[in-house]
Amino acid sequence: MKVIDVMTGTPFYCSPDTNLGSAAELLWNQNCGILPIVDNQKVIGVVTDRDMFIALGTRNRLPADIAVGQVSSGTVHLCYTDDDIHTALETMAREKVRRLPVVNRKGMLQGILSMDDIILRAEMRKPGVVADLFYDDVLRTLKKIYSPDTPLATQPRAASA
């Protein structure tokens, strides 16, 4: 199964100069949580609803006075339309992201791949079922996404006598 078979096409996007007020309106009206940032027809970053909320909560400025380009990390993790879905899952797990912009081989935005899209295409693994994507593939990826980066502290134990 290829990414193009699972992704949501025709995504909404913004430019680095889009202000946070306009970006928030796009997210609200389109019921999404991520906007790819496109410049010269290439994806150069992403901004999430969380990025925007943190930016607004930590600056004493109006949303119209902050550009998306000032908020995004500048790092973009993406996948290609012709990637195998498992390759995209590996990227999501490694980078701890639930959504990836999808581009063609020229870097032009084609869609968004979200864990929601993937979950809806997965099948239960049971005898006789042949599928390209199973629930356990999705669960394994989600566990990696949500696992802490640092080891969990162990509970202190009393020394034995």
N, C-alpha and C positions, 0 to 999 in steps of 0.2 A: 504494500500500500504506500503510495506516495503522499507527500505533504499536500499537494494540490487537491487530492481526493478528500481531504479532511478539513482544510483551512476555511476560514470565512473570507470570501473575496471582497473586493471593492471597499477597503477600509478607509476610515476617515483619518486624516493626518493633519499636521500643522507644520509651520516653518519655525526656524530658531527665533524669529522675531515676533511670533504670535504671543500676545500677552496672556497671563494666566486666567484672566477673566474670560477671554474668548475660548481658551482651551477648556476651561471648566464647563462652559456652556455646551461645547461640542460633546464632551464626555457625558453630560447630563442628558442632552437631547438624543444621543445615540445609544445610551445605556451601555457604555463601555468603560473600561478602567485604564486604558492605555492609548496613547497616540504616538505613532511613529513621527519622528521629526525628519522632514524631507527638505533637502537643499539641492538645487540643480538636478532634480529628478532622482537623487540618490538618498537612501536612508542613512542619516548620520547620527541618529540617536533615538531615544524614546523618552516619553514623560508619562508617568503614571499618576493616578489620582492621589496616591500616597506621597509621591514626590512633591506634588503641588500643595497638599495640605501641610506637610512639614515646612516647606518654603514659606508659606503664608504665616504659619505659627511661629516662625523664628525670625521673621523680619518685620519691621514696623513700617510696612509699605502696602499700598493698595494693589490688588491683583492686576489692575491695568498698568501698573508701573513696573511689573516684573515680567521679563521675557522668558519664554520656555527655555531658550538656550542658556539662561542663567541658572536654571534649575536642574536640567538633565545632567547625568554624570559624564556624558560624552562617550561612554562605553556602550556599544550596542551588540547584543547577541541576537543572531538571526539564523534563519534557515532558508533553503532554496526550494522552489516549487517541485523540483525533481528529486529532492532528498527522500530517502526511505523514512517512514514515520518513526522508526526506531532510532534513527540518527538524530532526529529532532528531540525525541525523548531523552536521549543521552545528553544533548546540549542543555535541555531544561534541567536535568538532574545535576549536571556539573556546575552550571551557573546559578542554580537555585532560583529559577524564574518560571512563572506559570504561563507566560505568553511570549511569543516570538514573532517579530515581523517576518514576513515571507517575501523574498525578492527573487527576481529572475537572475540569470547569470550575468546580466549587465548591471545588477544592483538596484533595479527599479522595483518599487513597492508593488506587490501583487496581492497581498492579503495579510491576515493575522492568523496565527495558529495558537489556540488557547487550550488549556487543559479541559475546558468545557467541551470544545470541539472533539477532542480526543476521547473523552469519557463517553460521549454519545455514539461513537463509532466502535467502541470496544465490545467484545463478546465474552461470555462466561466460558471458561475452559471446561469442557466436559467431553466424554467419549463421543466420537463421531462428528464433532464440530471442527470444521476447518476454517480458520480465520487468520488474518494478518495481524490482528491486534486483540489482545486479551486483557481482561480486568487486572490480572496480576502484573502485567507489563505497566499498566497505569499506576497501580498501587505502589509498585517498587519505585517508580519515578517520584511519586508524591512523597514517599518516605524519605527519599534523598533530598528533595527540595526542602522539606520541613525539618530535617534533622539539624540539630545545632552544630555550629562550626567548631565549637569547643567540646571536649568530653564532659559529660555530666559528672558533677562531683559525687563521690561515693559517700554513703552515710558513715559517720564515725562509729567505730565499734570498740567496745571495751577490750582491753588486752586480757587474754586468758591467764589465769593464775597458775 
